[in-house]
């Protein structure tokens, strides 16, 4: 047995265990004989009642006084009745459970309620700093109500640095203006910060307190943020002064992102009208060249090469290579990579394409040496390089062993017990909060054992989020769980798709968070939109119980695998093209195919205009190999998944060879894992 790390945290845990203070805390039954399953069922009933308000939950929770989640019940009832409860009732709960997460939430929410009531006496009695900008501004309102004057440096300086503030701050800012604290210099400093953050609303809000001429200049900046096409038209009438130049340059850069040809025309009209600074000119030239490149316009490569050094960025340098790859101009690929700074050149993507270019120029021996170096990486590009050499894949995997003594100490932590119970009763969001608070100061050894315990309970996302850097990336069996109870393998097989690919999609989409929800309302493990779930259920003859059913892992996987199969069928069964469509939409992928269908898969992926989609496809394909290894002990070559465009792909026909995954003599760091669920909206993070 490995020794417990000698951190202060770990020593305290063992002391607790040794002293017997928490003896019986992790036994299977409570003193009244109720099983954990019975307690959880009772809690769910009581919690549902508590969320309706009142005291009806108490009878349902009669046997739960010693249950770790009992404090959540009263907090839920108080939250529901917040507009009726009084300060003594809330403070009684806070005194009883001073360090619990529900107490912090209740205090924050009750303070907001007191501010709504404008009960400043009780508010001041309960308030403490550090509870967020809204309550900070409520506290300032309380001081104003008491007749106090604001001091900018003491009261507003920290808030002023924020690009956007909650509505609770509006009365405070108005009072600051009336007291003469919002000088033009201060207003412009906040406007500039808001412009940098793209917050047009803040710019407009500050403009109201400027003089008429300065307010117009500020509104021009807001227009450049909101409607750059309208701004470049209006700019023809603007005076040539610093603020107009700032707004015009901003509008040109933002317009280039949306409509590069229109921005080009506007630049021709405005570059001589305004005396732009060198920095402004560089930003405009960079944007024009970059977004002509993402549109693959005929002169894109020439424009990128012609950019002055001061106008070049990491993005413009990489797009110089991507455009050359689209043209299969191998010498231009090498020249573009050579023009990158050394650290950018060493990225495994650019080393891989350096080898591709060398091979394309007939310099095979040089290409093989570069491939050999890249193939030592455990990554998408590392595995593609290995395929060029028919070599094993690099994978340095570590299997963590359970240590009962440390695990007993972990289970003695009240917050960890609450986290596990919250997960068990279907409250994963609250479970994650308890986990984070309980283990905030834990050493790596303690976290390792906590993750093993979580994994045993089916709480798989703890490994993904805990083991996302450094040596912990080698814990592949934990980072890439199989979760057989959710039925992915049989469901994928019934749908006619490769289970390893389906696992790869799931792992990238949600990082195993069953309650993941994107900004576009995609839900659950495989991040299905409710509309897509309903359509898949209809077409597949499966039951549909509404959007919330997508948070059930088995339901999500059943529908998600069939959705993947339907999507793959639109692209000749190709898993990599279907992955791109899963992220960016089938319509966009079809547009790219219309333009560049003659490219090989690796070049096509590299020339996808959306950074998010490029990285998404690379992760899915890489993770598919990892999951193939997890399922079978070896893996089908990545190249067999990256079938040429127009060629039919079927998982029914197994590849003639499979790759072993072994640790090279000088192991390289594994590829980093994503730490959040992917946004299914497919937003263009390059443009």
C-alpha positions as CSV (number, residue, x, y, z in Angstrom):
1,X,0.0,0.0,0.0
2,X,1.3,3.4,-1.0
3,X,1.8,5.8,1.9
4,X,-0.7,8.7,2.4
5,X,0.8,12.0,1.2
6,X,2.0,13.9,4.2
7,X,0.0,17.0,3.6
8,X,-1.7,18.8,6.4
9,X,-5.0,17.9,4.8
10,X,-4.2,14.2,4.8
11,X,-2.8,14.1,8.3
12,X,-6.0,15.7,9.6
13,X,-8.1,13.1,7.9
14,X,-6.2,10.2,9.4
15,X,-6.4,11.9,12.8
16,X,-10.2,12.0,12.5
17,X,-10.4,8.4,11.5
18,X,-8.0,7.3,14.3
19,X,-9.9,9.2,16.9
20,X,-13.2,7.5,16.0
21,X,-15.0,10.8,15.9
22,X,-16.8,9.8,12.8
23,X,-17.1,6.1,13.5
24,X,-20.1,4.6,11.8
25,X,-20.3,7.5,9.3
26,X,-19.8,5.3,6.3
27,X,-21.8,2.2,7.4
28,X,-24.4,0.9,5.1
29,X,-27.3,1.6,7.4
30,X,-28.3,4.3,9.9
31,X,-29.1,3.7,13.5
32,X,-32.8,3.2,12.8
33,X,-32.0,0.5,10.3
34,X,-33.0,2.4,7.1
35,X,-30.9,1.4,4.1
36,X,-29.2,4.0,1.9
37,X,-31.7,3.3,-0.9
38,X,-34.6,3.9,1.5
39,X,-33.1,7.1,2.8
40,X,-32.5,8.4,-0.8
41,X,-36.1,7.6,-1.8
42,X,-37.4,9.4,1.3
43,X,-35.1,12.4,0.6
44,X,-36.4,12.7,-2.9
45,X,-40.0,12.8,-1.8
46,X,-39.2,15.3,1.0
47,X,-37.1,17.5,-1.3
48,X,-39.9,17.7,-3.9
49,X,-42.3,18.7,-1.1
50,X,-39.8,21.2,0.3
51,X,-39.4,22.9,-3.1
52,X,-43.2,23.6,-2.9
53,X,-42.7,25.6,0.3
54,X,-44.3,25.3,3.7
55,X,-43.6,22.5,6.2
56,X,-45.2,19.5,4.6
57,X,-41.7,18.1,3.9
58,X,-41.1,17.6,7.6
59,X,-43.3,14.6,8.0
60,X,-41.7,13.0,4.9
61,X,-38.3,13.6,6.4
62,X,-39.0,12.3,9.9
63,X,-36.4,9.5,9.6
64,X,-33.8,11.7,7.9
65,X,-32.4,13.8,10.8
66,X,-29.0,12.0,10.5
67,X,-29.0,11.9,6.7
68,X,-26.2,14.0,5.3
69,X,-28.5,15.9,3.0
70,X,-31.1,16.8,5.6
71,X,-30.0,20.5,5.7
72,X,-30.9,20.8,2.0
73,X,-34.6,20.2,2.8
74,X,-35.2,23.2,5.1
75,X,-33.1,25.4,2.8
76,X,-35.3,24.4,-0.2
77,X,-38.4,25.3,1.7
78,X,-37.0,28.6,2.8
79,X,-35.9,29.5,-0.7
80,X,-39.4,28.9,-2.0
81,X,-40.9,31.1,0.7
82,X,-38.2,33.7,0.5
83,X,-40.6,36.6,0.0
84,X,-42.5,35.7,3.2
85,X,-39.7,34.6,5.6
86,X,-38.2,37.0,8.1
87,X,-34.6,37.6,9.2
88,X,-34.7,35.6,12.5
89,X,-35.9,32.5,10.6
90,X,-33.1,32.8,8.1
91,X,-30.5,33.5,10.7
92,X,-31.6,30.5,12.8
93,X,-30.8,28.3,9.8
94,X,-27.5,30.0,9.1
95,X,-26.4,29.5,12.8
96,X,-27.4,25.8,12.6
97,X,-25.5,25.2,9.3
98,X,-22.9,28.0,9.1
99,X,-20.5,26.4,6.7
100,X,-22.8,24.6,4.3
101,X,-23.3,25.5,0.7
102,X,-27.1,25.9,1.1
103,X,-26.5,28.4,3.9
104,X,-24.3,30.5,1.6
105,X,-27.0,30.4,-1.2
106,X,-29.8,31.2,1.3
107,X,-27.9,34.2,2.7
108,X,-27.1,35.6,-0.7
109,X,-30.7,35.1,-1.9
110,X,-32.2,36.5,1.2
111,X,-30.0,39.6,1.0
112,X,-31.2,40.1,-2.6
113,X,-34.8,39.8,-1.2
114,X,-34.1,42.4,1.5
115,X,-32.7,44.7,-1.2
116,X,-35.9,44.2,-3.2
117,X,-37.9,45.1,-0.1
118,X,-35.5,48.0,0.5
119,X,-35.2,46.7,4.0
120,X,-31.8,48.3,4.5
121,X,-31.7,47.8,8.2
122,X,-31.8,44.1,8.0
123,X,-29.7,44.1,4.9
124,X,-26.9,46.0,6.6
125,X,-27.1,43.7,9.7
126,X,-26.6,40.6,7.5
127,X,-24.4,41.8,4.7
128,X,-20.7,41.1,4.4
129,X,-18.4,42.0,1.4
130,X,-17.4,39.5,-1.2
131,X,-20.8,38.2,-2.3
132,X,-20.8,39.5,-5.8
133,X,-21.3,42.8,-7.7
134,X,-25.0,42.9,-7.3
135,X,-24.9,42.7,-3.5
136,X,-22.0,45.1,-3.5
137,X,-24.2,47.6,-5.2
138,X,-27.1,46.8,-2.9
139,X,-24.8,47.6,0.0
140,X,-23.9,50.9,-1.6
141,X,-27.6,51.6,-2.0
142,X,-28.1,51.0,1.7
143,X,-25.4,53.5,2.5
144,X,-27.0,56.0,0.1
145,X,-30.4,55.5,1.8
146,X,-28.7,56.3,5.1
147,X,-27.5,59.6,3.6
148,X,-23.9,58.7,3.1
149,X,-21.8,60.1,0.2
150,X,-19.9,57.8,-2.2
151,X,-16.1,57.8,-2.5
152,X,-15.0,56.7,-5.9
153,X,-11.7,55.0,-4.9
154,X,-13.3,53.3,-1.9
155,X,-16.7,52.4,-3.3
156,X,-16.6,52.3,-7.1
157,X,-13.0,51.7,-8.4
158,X,-13.3,47.9,-8.3
159,X,-16.8,48.0,-10.0
160,X,-15.6,50.5,-12.6
161,X,-13.1,48.0,-14.0
162,X,-16.0,45.5,-14.8
163,X,-17.1,45.7,-18.5
164,X,-20.7,45.1,-17.5
165,X,-22.5,45.4,-14.2
166,X,-25.9,44.1,-12.9
167,X,-29.0,46.3,-12.8
168,X,-28.6,46.7,-9.1
169,X,-25.7,49.0,-9.8
170,X,-27.7,51.4,-11.9
171,X,-29.0,53.5,-8.9
172,X,-25.5,53.6,-7.5
173,X,-24.0,54.9,-10.8
174,X,-26.7,57.5,-11.1
175,X,-25.9,58.7,-7.6
176,X,-22.2,58.8,-8.4
177,X,-23.0,60.9,-11.5
178,X,-25.2,63.3,-9.4
179,X,-22.3,63.6,-6.9
180,X,-19.9,64.6,-9.7
181,X,-17.8,61.4,-9.4
182,X,-18.2,60.3,-13.1
183,X,-15.7,62.6,-14.7
184,X,-15.2,62.3,-18.5
185,X,-11.8,60.7,-18.0
186,X,-13.4,58.0,-15.8
187,X,-16.3,57.5,-18.2
188,X,-13.9,57.0,-21.1
189,X,-11.8,54.6,-19.2
190,X,-14.8,52.4,-18.7
191,X,-16.0,52.8,-22.3
192,X,-12.6,51.7,-23.5
193,X,-12.7,48.6,-21.3
194,X,-16.2,47.9,-22.5
195,X,-15.2,48.2,-26.2
196,X,-12.3,45.8,-25.6
197,X,-14.8,43.3,-24.1
198,X,-17.4,43.9,-26.9
199,X,-20.0,45.3,-24.5
200,X,-22.0,47.8,-26.6
201,X,-24.6,48.2,-23.9
202,X,-22.1,49.5,-21.4
203,X,-20.7,51.9,-23.9
204,X,-24.2,53.3,-24.6
205,X,-24.9,53.5,-20.9
206,X,-21.8,55.6,-20.2
207,X,-22.5,57.8,-23.2
208,X,-25.5,59.4,-21.5
209,X,-23.3,61.2,-19.0
210,X,-20.9,62.7,-21.6
211,X,-21.2,66.0,-23.4
212,X,-23.2,65.9,-26.7
213,X,-20.1,65.7,-28.9
214,X,-18.4,63.0,-26.8
215,X,-21.6,61.1,-26.4
216,X,-21.8,60.9,-30.2
217,X,-18.3,59.6,-30.4
218,X,-19.2,56.9,-27.8
219,X,-22.3,56.0,-29.7
220,X,-20.2,55.5,-32.8
221,X,-18.2,52.9,-30.9
222,X,-21.4,51.2,-29.9
223,X,-22.5,51.2,-33.5
224,X,-19.2,49.7,-34.6
225,X,-19.8,46.9,-32.1
226,X,-23.4,46.2,-32.9
227,X,-23.6,46.9,-36.7
228,X,-20.2,47.3,-38.3
229,X,-21.6,47.5,-41.8
230,X,-23.7,50.6,-40.8
231,X,-20.7,52.0,-39.0
232,X,-18.4,52.0,-42.0
233,X,-21.1,53.7,-44.0
234,X,-21.6,56.3,-41.4
235,X,-17.8,56.8,-41.0
236,X,-17.6,58.6,-44.3
237,X,-19.2,61.6,-42.4
238,X,-17.3,61.3,-39.2
239,X,-14.6,63.9,-38.4
240,X,-11.0,62.7,-38.4
241,X,-10.2,62.6,-34.7
242,X,-8.9,59.9,-32.4
243,X,-12.3,58.6,-31.3
244,X,-13.6,58.5,-34.9
245,X,-10.5,56.6,-35.9
246,X,-11.0,54.2,-33.1
247,X,-14.6,53.5,-34.1
248,X,-13.8,53.2,-37.8
249,X,-10.9,50.8,-37.2
250,X,-13.1,48.7,-34.9
251,X,-15.9,48.6,-37.4
252,X,-13.6,47.5,-40.2
253,X,-12.1,44.7,-38.1
254,X,-15.5,43.4,-37.0
255,X,-16.9,43.7,-40.6
256,X,-14.0,41.7,-41.9
257,X,-15.0,38.9,-39.7
258,X,-18.5,38.9,-41.2
259,X,-18.1,40.1,-44.8
260,X,-14.5,40.3,-45.9
261,X,-15.3,41.7,-49.3
262,X,-17.4,44.5,-48.0
263,X,-14.7,45.3,-45.4
264,X,-12.2,45.5,-48.2
265,X,-14.2,48.0,-50.1
266,X,-14.8,50.1,-47.0
267,X,-11.1,50.0,-46.2
268,X,-10.3,51.4,-49.7
269,X,-12.7,54.3,-49.0
270,X,-11.6,55.0,-45.4
271,X,-7.9,54.4,-45.2
272,X,-7.1,57.8,-46.7
273,X,-9.9,59.6,-45.0
274,X,-8.6,58.9,-41.5
275,X,-5.1,59.2,-40.1
276,X,-5.1,55.8,-38.6
277,X,-2.3,54.9,-36.2
278,X,0.1,52.2,-37.2
279,X,-1.4,49.8,-34.7
280,X,-4.9,50.5,-36.1
281,X,-3.7,49.9,-39.6
282,X,-2.1,46.6,-38.6
283,X,-5.2,45.4,-36.9
284,X,-7.3,46.2,-40.0
285,X,-4.8,44.6,-42.4
286,X,-4.6,41.5,-40.3
287,X,-8.3,41.1,-40.1
288,X,-8.8,41.6,-43.8
289,X,-6.0,39.0,-44.7
290,X,-7.2,36.6,-42.0
291,X,-10.8,36.5,-43.0
292,X,-10.2,36.4,-46.7
293,X,-8.1,33.4,-45.8
294,X,-11.0,31.7,-43.9
295,X,-13.1,32.3,-47.0
296,X,-10.3,30.8,-49.1
297,X,-10.4,33.7,-51.6
298,X,-8.1,33.5,-54.6
299,X,-5.5,36.0,-53.3
300,X,-5.7,34.8,-49.7
301,X,-2.2,33.3,-49.5
302,X,-0.6,36.3,-51.3
303,X,-2.2,38.7,-48.8
304,X,-1.1,36.7,-45.8
305,X,2.5,36.5,-47.1
306,X,2.4,40.3,-47.8
307,X,1.4,41.2,-44.2
308,X,4.0,43.4,-42.6
309,X,5.6,41.7,-39.6
310,X,3.9,44.1,-37.2
311,X,0.5,43.0,-38.5
312,X,1.1,39.3,-38.2
313,X,-0.3,37.2,-35.4
314,X,-0.3,33.5,-34.5
315,X,-3.7,33.2,-36.2
316,X,-2.5,34.8,-39.4
317,X,0.6,32.7,-39.5
318,X,-1.3,29.5,-39.1
319,X,-3.8,30.5,-41.7
320,X,-1.0,31.1,-44.1
321,X,-0.2,27.4,-43.8
322,X,-3.9,26.3,-43.9
323,X,-4.5,28.1,-47.2
324,X,-1.3,26.6,-48.6
325,X,-2.6,23.1,-47.5
326,X,-5.9,23.8,-49.3
327,X,-3.9,24.5,-52.5
328,X,-1.5,21.6,-51.8
329,X,1.2,24.1,-52.4
330,X,3.8,22.1,-50.4
331,X,6.6,24.6,-50.7
332,X,4.3,27.3,-49.4
333,X,3.4,25.0,-46.5
334,X,7.1,24.7,-45.6
335,X,7.7,28.4,-46.0
336,X,4.7,29.2,-43.8
337,X,5.8,26.9,-41.0
338,X,9.3,28.3,-41.2
339,X,7.9,31.8,-40.8
340,X,6.3,30.8,-37.4
341,X,8.0,31.5,-34.1
342,X,9.9,28.4,-32.9
343,X,7.3,27.5,-30.2
344,X,4.5,27.6,-32.7
345,X,6.5,25.6,-35.2
346,X,6.9,22.8,-32.6
347,X,3.2,22.2,-32.2
348,X,2.5,18.6,-33.3
349,X,0.0,19.9,-35.9
350,X,2.6,21.9,-37.7
351,X,5.3,19.3,-37.4
352,X,2.8,16.7,-38.9
353,X,2.1,19.0,-41.8
354,X,5.8,19.8,-42.2
355,X,6.2,16.0,-42.8
356,X,3.3,16.0,-45.2
357,X,4.8,18.8,-47.2
358,X,8.3,17.2,-47.2
359,X,6.7,14.0,-48.5
360,X,4.7,15.9,-51.1
361,X,8.0,17.4,-52.4
362,X,9.6,13.9,-52.6
363,X,11.8,14.4,-49.6
364,X,10.8,11.1,-48.1
365,X,13.7,10.5,-45.7
366,X,13.3,13.9,-44.1
367,X,9.5,13.3,-43.9
368,X,9.9,10.0,-42.1
369,X,12.2,11.6,-39.5
370,X,9.6,14.2,-38.7
371,X,6.8,11.6,-38.7
372,X,8.9,9.5,-36.2
373,X,9.2,12.5,-33.9
374,X,5.5,13.4,-34.1
375,X,4.4,9.7,-33.7
376,X,5.8,9.8,-30.1
377,X,2.9,12.0,-29.2
378,X,-0.4,10.6,-27.8
379,X,-2.6,12.9,-29.9
380,X,-4.6,13.0,-33.1
381,X,-1.6,14.2,-35.1
382,X,0.7,11.7,-33.3
383,X,-1.5,8.9,-34.4
384,X,-1.8,10.1,-38.0
385,X,2.0,10.3,-38.1
386,X,2.2,6.8,-36.7
387,X,-0.1,5.6,-39.5
388,X,2.3,6.9,-42.1
389,X,4.9,4.6,-40.6
390,X,2.5,1.7,-39.7
391,X,3.9,2.1,-36.2
392,X,2.2,1.5,-32.8
393,X,0.5,4.4,-31.1
394,X,2.0,6.2,-28.2
395,X,0.1,5.8,-25.0
396,X,1.6,5.9,-21.5
397,X,-1.2,4.7,-19.3
398,X,-1.2,4.5,-15.5
399,X,-3.7,2.4,-13.5
400,X,-4.4,3.9,-10.1
401,X,-4.8,1.4,-7.3
402,X,-7.4,1.8,-4.5
403,X,-6.0,2.4,-1.0
404,X,-8.6,1.5,1.6
405,X,-7.0,3.6,4.4
406,X,-7.0,6.8,2.3
407,X,-10.5,6.1,1.0
408,X,-11.8,5.7,4.5
409,X,-10.3,9.1,5.3
410,X,-11.9,10.6,2.2
411,X,-15.3,9.1,3.1
412,X,-15.0,10.7,6.5
413,X,-15.1,14.2,5.0
414,X,-18.7,15.5,5.5
415,X,-18.6,17.4,2.2
416,X,-17.5,14.4,0.2
417,X,-20.3,12.3,1.8
418,X,-22.8,15.0,0.9
419,X,-21.4,15.1,-2.7
420,X,-21.8,11.4,-3.1
421,X,-25.3,11.5,-1.8
422,X,-26.3,14.4,-4.0
423,X,-25.0,12.5,-7.0
424,X,-26.9,9.4,-5.9
425,X,-30.2,11.3,-5.6
426,X,-29.8,12.9,-9.0
427,X,-28.5,16.4,-8.1
428,X,-25.2,16.4,-9.9
429,X,-24.8,20.2,-10.0
430,X,-25.0,20.5,-6.2
431,X,-22.8,17.4,-5.9
432,X,-20.1,19.1,-7.9
433,X,-20.2,22.2,-5.7
434,X,-19.9,20.1,-2.5
435,X,-17.0,18.1,-4.1
436,X,-15.1,21.3,-5.0
437,X,-15.5,22.9,-1.6
438,X,-14.7,19.7,0.3
439,X,-11.5,18.9,-1.7
440,X,-10.4,22.5,-2.4
441,X,-7.2,22.1,-0.4
442,X,-6.7,18.4,-0.8
443,X,-3.4,17.0,-2.0
444,X,-3.1,15.0,-5.2
445,X,-3.1,11.7,-3.4
446,X,-6.4,12.3,-1.7
447,X,-8.0,13.5,-4.9
448,X,-6.9,10.4,-6.7
449,X,-8.6,8.2,-4.1
450,X,-11.7,10.4,-4.1
451,X,-11.9,10.0,-7.9
452,X,-11.6,6.2,-7.6
453,X,-14.5,6.3,-5.2
454,X,-16.5,8.5,-7.5
455,X,-15.8,6.3,-10.4
456,X,-17.1,3.3,-8.5
457,X,-20.3,5.1,-8.0
458,X,-20.7,5.9,-11.7
459,X,-19.7,9.6,-11.2
460,X,-17.3,9.6,-14.2
461,X,-16.9,13.3,-14.8
462,X,-14.8,13.7,-11.6
463,X,-11.9,11.9,-13.3
464,X,-12.2,14.1,-16.4
465,X,-12.1,17.3,-14.5
466,X,-9.6,16.2,-11.8
467,X,-7.1,14.6,-14.1
468,X,-6.7,17.3,-16.8
469,X,-3.1,18.3,-16.6
470,X,0.4,17.1,-15.9
471,X,1.1,13.5,-14.9
472,X,-2.6,12.9,-14.1
473,X,-3.3,12.8,-17.9
474,X,-1.9,9.3,-17.9
475,X,-4.8,7.9,-15.9
476,X,-6.5,6.8,-19.1
477,X,-8.8,4.1,-17.6
478,X,-10.4,6.7,-15.3
479,X,-10.4,9.5,-17.8
480,X,-12.0,7.3,-20.4
481,X,-14.6,5.2,-18.6
482,X,-16.8,2.6,-20.4
483,X,-19.9,2.9,-18.2
484,X,-21.4,-0.3,-19.4
485,X,-24.6,0.2,-17.3
486,X,-25.6,3.1,-19.6
487,X,-25.7,0.7,-22.6
488,X,-23.6,2.6,-25.1
489,X,-22.1,-0.5,-26.7
490,X,-25.3,-2.4,-27.4
491,X,-27.1,0.8,-28.4
492,X,-24.3,1.8,-30.9
493,X,-24.3,-1.7,-32.3
494,X,-28.1,-1.6,-32.8
495,X,-27.7,1.7,-34.5
496,X,-25.0,0.3,-36.8
497,X,-22.2,2.6,-35.7
498,X,-18.8,2.0,-34.1
499,X,-19.2,2.1,-30.3
500,X,-15.7,3.6,-30.0
501,X,-16.8,6.5,-32.1
502,X,-19.9,7.0,-30.1
503,X,-17.9,7.0,-26.9
504,X,-15.6,9.6,-28.5
505,X,-18.5,11.9,-29.3
506,X,-19.9,11.5,-25.8
507,X,-16.6,12.2,-24.2
508,X,-16.0,15.4,-26.2
509,X,-19.6,16.6,-26.0
510,X,-20.2,16.4,-22.2
511,X,-17.1,15.2,-20.5
512,X,-19.5,12.6,-18.9
513,X,-21.6,15.3,-17.3
514,X,-25.1,13.8,-17.5
515,X,-26.7,17.1,-16.8
516,X,-24.7,19.1,-19.3
517,X,-26.6,21.8,-21.1
518,X,-25.2,24.1,-23.7
519,X,-26.1,27.7,-24.6
520,X,-28.1,26.3,-27.5
521,X,-30.0,24.0,-25.1
522,X,-28.3,20.8,-26.1
523,X,-28.7,18.3,-23.3
524,X,-27.1,15.4,-21.6
525,X,-24.2,13.1,-22.3
526,X,-24.4,13.3,-26.1
527,X,-25.7,16.9,-26.1
528,X,-28.9,16.4,-28.1
529,X,-31.3,19.3,-28.7
530,X,-34.8,18.5,-27.6
531,X,-36.0,19.0,-31.2
532,X,-33.4,16.6,-32.5
533,X,-34.3,14.1,-29.7
534,X,-38.0,14.2,-30.6
535,X,-37.3,13.8,-34.3
536,X,-34.9,10.8,-33.8
537,X,-37.5,9.2,-31.5
538,X,-40.2,9.6,-34.1
539,X,-38.0,8.3,-37.0
540,X,-36.7,5.4,-34.9
541,X,-40.0,4.4,-33.3
542,X,-38.8,5.1,-29.8
543,X,-40.7,6.7,-27.0
544,X,-40.3,10.4,-26.4
545,X,-40.9,11.8,-22.9
546,X,-39.8,15.4,-23.5
547,X,-36.6,17.3,-23.4
548,X,-35.8,16.6,-19.7
549,X,-35.6,12.9,-20.5
550,X,-32.3,13.7,-22.3
551,X,-30.7,14.0,-18.9
552,X,-31.3,10.3,-18.3
553,X,-28.1,8.6,-19.5
554,X,-29.7,5.6,-21.0
555,X,-32.3,7.6,-22.9
556,X,-29.7,10.1,-24.1
557,X,-27.4,7.3,-25.4
558,X,-30.3,5.4,-27.1
559,X,-31.3,8.5,-29.0
560,X,-27.8,9.9,-29.5
561,X,-26.4,6.8,-31.1
562,X,-29.3,6.7,-33.5
563,X,-28.9,10.4,-34.3
564,X,-25.2,9.7,-35.0
565,X,-26.2,6.9,-37.3
566,X,-28.7,9.1,-39.2
567,X,-26.1,11.8,-39.5
568,X,-23.4,9.4,-40.7
569,X,-25.7,8.1,-43.4
570,X,-25.7,11.6,-44.9
571,X,-21.9,11.4,-45.4
572,X,-21.4,7.9,-46.7
573,X,-21.0,6.5,-43.2
574,X,-17.9,8.6,-42.6
575,X,-17.3,9.1,-38.9
576,X,-15.1,12.1,-39.2
577,X,-17.4,14.0,-41.5
578,X,-20.4,13.1,-39.4
579,X,-18.4,14.4,-36.4
580,X,-17.9,17.7,-38.1
581,X,-21.6,17.9,-38.9
582,X,-22.5,17.0,-35.3
583,X,-20.6,20.1,-34.2
584,X,-21.0,22.6,-37.0
585,X,-24.1,21.4,-38.7
586,X,-24.6,19.3,-41.9
587,X,-25.3,22.4,-44.0
588,X,-21.9,24.0,-43.2
589,X,-20.1,20.7,-43.8
590,X,-21.8,20.4,-47.2
591,X,-20.7,23.9,-48.1
592,X,-17.1,23.0,-47.3
593,X,-17.4,19.8,-49.3
594,X,-18.6,21.8,-52.3
595,X,-15.5,23.9,-52.1
596,X,-12.8,21.4,-51.2
597,X,-14.0,17.9,-51.7
598,X,-10.9,16.8,-53.5
599,X,-8.7,17.2,-50.4
600,X,-7.6,14.2,-48.3
601,X,-9.3,14.0,-44.9
602,X,-6.3,15.3,-42.9
603,X,-6.1,18.4,-45.2
604,X,-9.8,18.9,-45.2
605,X,-10.0,18.9,-41.4
606,X,-7.1,21.4,-41.3
607,X,-8.9,23.7,-43.6
608,X,-12.2,23.8,-41.9
609,X,-12.9,27.5,-41.2
610,X,-14.1,27.0,-37.7
611,X,-11.4,26.5,-35.1
612,X,-13.9,24.8,-32.7
613,X,-14.9,22.2,-35.4
614,X,-11.3,21.5,-36.4
615,X,-10.4,20.8,-32.8
616,X,-13.6,18.9,-32.2
617,X,-13.0,16.5,-35.0
618,X,-9.4,15.9,-33.9
619,X,-10.5,15.2,-30.3
620,X,-13.3,12.9,-31.4
621,X,-11.1,10.9,-33.7
622,X,-8.3,10.7,-31.1
623,X,-10.7,9.7,-28.3
624,X,-12.2,7.0,-30.7
625,X,-8.8,5.4,-30.8
626,X,-8.5,5.5,-27.0
627,X,-11.9,4.0,-26.6
628,X,-11.2,1.3,-29.2
629,X,-8.2,0.4,-27.1
630,X,-10.3,0.5,-23.9
631,X,-12.7,-1.9,-25.4
632,X,-10.3,-4.3,-27.2
633,X,-6.8,-3.8,-26.0
634,X,-5.7,-2.4,-29.3
635,X,-7.3,-0.1,-31.9
636,X,-8.2,0.2,-35.6
637,X,-5.8,2.7,-37.3
638,X,-7.0,6.2,-37.3
639,X,-6.6,6.3,-41.0
640,X,-9.4,3.7,-41.4
641,X,-11.7,6.1,-39.6
642,X,-10.6,9.0,-41.8
643,X,-11.9,7.6,-45.0
644,X,-11.5,9.7,-48.2
645,X,-14.4,12.0,-49.2
646,X,-16.9,10.1,-51.3
647,X,-15.7,6.7,-50.1
648,X,-18.3,4.6,-48.3
649,X,-17.4,3.6,-44.7
650,X,-18.8,0.7,-42.8
651,X,-17.9,-0.6,-39.4
652,X,-19.1,-4.0,-40.6
653,X,-15.9,-4.4,-42.5
654,X,-13.1,-4.6,-39.9
655,X,-9.6,-3.3,-40.8
656,X,-6.9,-5.7,-41.9
657,X,-4.7,-4.5,-39.1
658,X,-5.0,-3.0,-35.6
659,X,-2.5,-0.8,-33.8
660,X,-1.0,-1.6,-30.4
661,X,-0.9,1.3,-28.0
662,X,2.4,1.3,-26.1
663,X,4.5,3.7,-24.1
664,X,7.6,4.9,-26.1
665,X,11.0,4.8,-24.4
666,X,10.9,8.6,-23.8
667,X,7.2,9.2,-23.1
668,X,5.6,12.4,-24.2
669,X,2.9,14.2,-22.3
670,X,-0.6,12.9,-23.2
671,X,-2.9,15.2,-25.0
672,X,-5.0,17.5,-22.6
673,X,-8.6,16.6,-22.0
674,X,-11.4,19.1,-22.4
675,X,-12.6,20.6,-19.1
676,X,-16.1,21.5,-20.1
677,X,-18.9,20.3,-22.3
678,X,-18.6,21.4,-25.9
679,X,-21.0,24.1,-27.1
680,X,-23.3,22.3,-29.5
681,X,-24.1,25.7,-31.2
682,X,-21.0,25.2,-33.3
683,X,-20.0,28.8,-32.8
684,X,-17.2,30.0,-35.1
685,X,-14.3,30.6,-32.7
686,X,-11.9,31.7,-35.4
687,X,-14.2,34.2,-37.0
